[in-house]
Amino acid sequence: MAASKSPHIPYLSSPLLQRKPKTLILNCQSSNFRPQFPNRRLLLFSLPLSGFLLLPNQFESGSSSSYAATQYDPVTPMEKDASDLLSQRVSEAVELLEKGRELQAQGDFNGALGYFSQVVENYKDFAFSDYARVGRALALYEVGDREEAIAEMEDVSISLKGYPEVHAALAAALYADKHAPLLAENQFTIATLLDPHFTDLSYVRDSKHWPPSLISSLRHFITLS
C-alpha cells in the first residue's frame, strides 16, 4: 500500500498571510495621544562638541563688551575740566552782574559801576556781558564821563539792537547832551515800539532804576523842553 501524502496547504501563497499589517493612525485629538519628542539627553549628546567649547568664550566676550559699553565715556578729562571752568566763569559773571544791579537799585551808582566794569572787562567773551555794558553806561552817565556813557550806549544799541532800554536811554542822552532831536526821536521810536512803558518816567525810575540825571534828560525829551 503506497504511503499516503499529506495534503498541501499553501501557507505562503495565501493572500491573507501575505497582506501587510495596517499602519496604526492615532487621532491627535484623542486623549490617548501623546506626542513623542526627542529625549533631552539624546538632544544634548547630539550637539557637536565644538559648540560647547565656544559657549564660555562667547559669554565671556559678550559680558566684557557690555561692561566696556557701560564704562565708555565720550567726554575726555580735558573736556570735563574745560566745561567745569566755563561753568564757574559763567556763575562768577552772573553774580557780579546781579550785584551791580542790586547796587543800582539802591542808588549806589559808584558801586554798581565797579561791578558792571568787572563783567565787561573780564567776561566780555560772554554774550550777556552786553547787558553789563548797559548798566555801566547808565552808571557812567550819573557818576562818570557822559561822553563815554553815550559812546557806550551807541555801541551797545548795535550789539543789542532791539533791546528797548538802551534805545530809550540813548534817546534821552542824544536829546539832552548832543542836541540831536532827530536821532533821539529815531531811537525812542524803536524803544517805545518794543516797550511802551518807557514813555512813563515812573517806570524808568522804579522798575529800571535809572539814575536821576538820565531820568531828567528823558523828561526833557518827552516834554521837548
Secondary structure per residue as TSV (DSSP state, phi and psi in degrees):
chain	resnum	aa	ss	phi	psi
A	1	M	-	360.0	125.5
A	2	A	-	-73.1	142.5
A	3	A	-	-64.7	135.2
A	4	S	-	-78.3	141.9
A	5	K	-	-93.6	143.2
A	6	S	-	-69.5	141.3
A	7	P	-	-63.1	140.2
A	8	H	-	-79.2	123.0
A	9	I	-	-111.6	114.1
A	10	P	-	-79.7	78.1
A	11	Y	T	-64.2	-45.5
A	12	L	T	-80.3	-24.8
A	13	S	T	-86.2	-5.8
A	14	S	-	-69.5	128.8
A	15	P	H	-67.4	-21.9
A	16	L	H	-70.8	-37.4
A	17	L	H	-78.2	-26.0
A	18	Q	H	-86.5	-6.1
A	19	R	S	-68.9	134.6
A	20	K	-	-71.3	144.8
A	21	P	-	-67.0	143.3
A	22	K	-	-69.3	144.4
A	23	T	-	-78.2	132.4
A	24	L	-	-80.8	120.2
A	25	I	-	-112.7	121.4
A	26	L	-	-99.1	142.1
A	27	N	-	-78.6	124.8
A	28	C	T	-65.8	-22.7
A	29	Q	T	-85.9	-4.4
A	30	S	S	-71.9	149.9
A	31	S	T	-71.5	-17.6
A	32	N	T	-87.6	-3.9
A	33	F	-	-79.6	127.0
A	34	R	-	-129.6	109.2
A	35	P	-	-63.8	142.8
A	36	Q	-	-100.6	114.2
A	37	F	-	-103.0	157.4
A	38	P	-	-61.7	141.8
A	39	N	-	-64.3	139.2
A	40	R	H	-61.3	-38.7
A	41	R	H	-65.2	-42.1
A	42	L	H	-63.4	-38.7
A	43	L	H	-66.1	-38.8
A	44	L	H	-65.3	-45.3
A	45	F	H	-76.7	-13.8
A	46	S	H	-82.0	-14.1
A	47	L	S	-72.3	146.7
A	48	P	-	-67.6	145.4
A	49	L	H	-64.2	-30.2
A	50	S	H	-63.8	-30.4
A	51	G	H	-64.0	-37.8
A	52	F	H	-71.7	-30.2
A	53	L	H	-71.7	-27.3
A	54	L	H	-89.1	-20.6
A	55	L	H	-59.9	-48.9
A	56	P	H	-59.9	-40.3
A	57	N	H	-64.4	-38.3
A	58	Q	H	-66.0	-42.9
A	59	F	H	-64.5	-41.7
A	60	E	H	-65.2	-40.7
A	61	S	H	-65.2	-41.4
A	62	G	H	-64.5	-41.8
A	63	S	H	-67.6	-37.8
A	64	S	H	-68.1	-34.7
A	65	S	H	-67.4	-40.5
A	66	S	H	-64.2	-40.9
A	67	Y	H	-64.2	-41.3
A	68	A	H	-65.3	-35.4
A	69	A	H	-67.2	-37.6
A	70	T	H	-73.0	-25.9
A	71	Q	H	-89.6	-9.6
A	72	Y	-	-72.6	130.6
A	73	D	-	-127.8	115.7
A	74	P	S	-71.1	-14.9
A	75	V	S	-92.7	125.2
A	76	T	-	-78.3	158.8
A	77	P	H	-57.0	-35.5
A	78	M	H	-65.4	-39.8
A	79	E	H	-67.7	-36.9
A	80	K	H	-63.6	-43.1
A	81	D	H	-63.2	-40.8
A	82	A	H	-64.7	-39.5
A	83	S	H	-65.8	-41.7
A	84	D	H	-63.7	-41.2
A	85	L	H	-65.1	-40.3
A	86	L	H	-64.2	-43.5
A	87	S	H	-62.3	-38.4
A	88	Q	H	-65.8	-41.9
A	89	R	H	-66.3	-39.2
A	90	V	H	-62.5	-43.8
A	91	S	H	-62.5	-41.1
A	92	E	H	-64.6	-43.3
A	93	A	H	-65.6	-42.7
A	94	V	H	-64.2	-38.7
A	95	E	H	-64.4	-42.0
A	96	L	H	-65.0	-41.0
A	97	L	H	-62.8	-41.9
A	98	E	H	-68.1	-37.4
A	99	K	H	-65.3	-39.6
A	100	G	H	-62.7	-40.8
A	101	R	H	-68.8	-35.3
A	102	E	H	-63.5	-45.1
A	103	L	H	-66.8	-36.4
A	104	Q	H	-61.5	-42.4
A	105	A	H	-65.4	-28.4
A	106	Q	T	-84.4	-5.5
A	107	G	T	88.0	7.4
A	108	D	-	-92.1	84.2
A	109	F	H	-79.1	-23.6
A	110	N	H	-67.4	-47.2
A	111	G	H	-64.6	-40.3
A	112	A	H	-62.9	-38.3
A	113	L	H	-60.6	-38.2
A	114	G	H	-64.0	-45.2
A	115	Y	H	-69.2	-42.9
A	116	F	H	-61.9	-38.6
A	117	S	H	-65.8	-35.7
A	118	Q	H	-63.1	-41.1
A	119	V	H	-65.2	-44.2
A	120	V	H	-64.7	-39.9
A	121	E	H	-81.0	-38.0
A	122	N	H	-101.7	-16.3
A	123	Y	-	-132.2	35.7
A	124	K	T	-71.0	-10.4
A	125	D	T	-77.9	-8.1
A	126	F	S	-94.2	138.8
A	127	A	T	-63.3	-34.9
A	128	F	T	-74.2	-3.3
A	129	S	H	-66.1	-19.3
A	130	D	H	-63.8	-30.4
A	131	Y	H	-70.8	-30.8
A	132	A	H	-68.2	-31.7
A	133	R	H	-66.9	-34.7
A	134	V	H	-63.9	-48.0
A	135	G	H	-61.8	-38.4
A	136	R	H	-64.7	-40.2
A	137	A	H	-64.8	-40.9
A	138	L	H	-64.4	-42.3
A	139	A	H	-67.8	-40.1
A	140	L	H	-61.2	-37.2
A	141	Y	H	-62.6	-29.6
A	142	E	H	-88.1	-45.8
A	143	V	H	-119.1	-2.5
A	144	G	S	-123.2	-142.5
A	145	D	-	-90.5	118.5
A	146	R	H	-67.2	-32.5
A	147	E	H	-63.2	-43.6
A	148	E	H	-65.7	-37.1
A	149	A	H	-63.6	-44.0
A	150	I	H	-67.8	-39.0
A	151	A	H	-62.0	-39.1
A	152	E	H	-64.2	-43.1
A	153	M	H	-62.4	-42.6
A	154	E	H	-63.4	-40.1
A	155	D	H	-68.3	-44.2
A	156	V	H	-71.3	-27.4
A	157	S	H	-64.3	-17.8
A	158	I	H	-89.8	-47.9
A	159	S	H	-70.1	-29.8
A	160	L	T	-113.7	42.1
A	161	K	T	-59.0	127.6
A	162	G	T	100.4	-4.6
A	163	Y	-	-87.0	108.4
A	164	P	H	-62.0	-32.8
A	165	E	H	-63.1	-43.9
A	166	V	H	-68.6	-33.0
A	167	H	H	-69.1	-38.7
A	168	A	H	-68.8	-42.0
A	169	A	H	-64.5	-41.6
A	170	L	H	-65.1	-37.5
A	171	A	H	-60.7	-45.0
A	172	A	H	-63.6	-42.7
A	173	A	H	-69.9	-40.4
A	174	L	H	-63.9	-36.8
A	175	Y	H	-73.5	-46.5
A	176	A	H	-80.7	-35.7
A	177	D	T	-105.5	-33.2
A	178	K	S	-99.9	-9.7
A	179	H	-	52.6	49.3
A	180	A	-	-123.0	78.3
A	181	P	H	-64.1	-34.5
A	182	L	H	-67.1	-45.6
A	183	L	H	-63.9	-38.8
A	184	A	H	-63.4	-40.8
A	185	E	H	-64.0	-40.0
A	186	N	H	-62.3	-44.5
A	187	Q	H	-66.0	-39.5
A	188	F	H	-71.5	-30.8
A	189	T	H	-63.7	-42.4
A	190	I	H	-61.6	-45.2
A	191	A	H	-62.6	-47.3
A	192	T	H	-76.0	-24.8
A	193	L	H	-67.0	-35.5
A	194	L	H	-82.4	-34.8
A	195	D	-	-151.8	100.9
A	196	P	G	-66.3	-10.4
A	197	H	G	-63.2	-21.1
A	198	F	G	-73.7	-2.6
A	199	T	G	-82.9	-7.1
A	200	D	-	-103.8	117.4
A	201	L	H	-65.7	-32.0
A	202	S	H	-66.9	-27.6
A	203	Y	H	-68.6	-46.2
A	204	V	H	-71.5	-24.7
A	205	R	H	-80.7	-47.8
A	206	D	H	-91.8	-32.3
A	207	S	T	-98.4	-41.3
A	208	K	S	-95.0	-12.3
A	209	H	-	56.5	48.3
A	210	W	-	-69.4	153.4
A	211	P	-	-71.0	154.1
A	212	P	H	-56.4	-38.6
A	213	S	H	-64.5	-38.9
A	214	L	H	-73.4	-33.0
A	215	I	H	-64.0	-39.7
A	216	S	H	-63.6	-41.2
A	217	S	H	-64.4	-38.5
A	218	L	H	-67.5	-35.2
A	219	R	H	-63.7	-43.9
A	220	H	H	-60.7	-39.7
A	221	F	H	-67.6	-46.0
A	222	I	H	-64.4	-39.4
A	223	T	H	-89.7	-1.9
A	224	L	T	52.9	43.8
A	225	S	-	-106.2	360.0
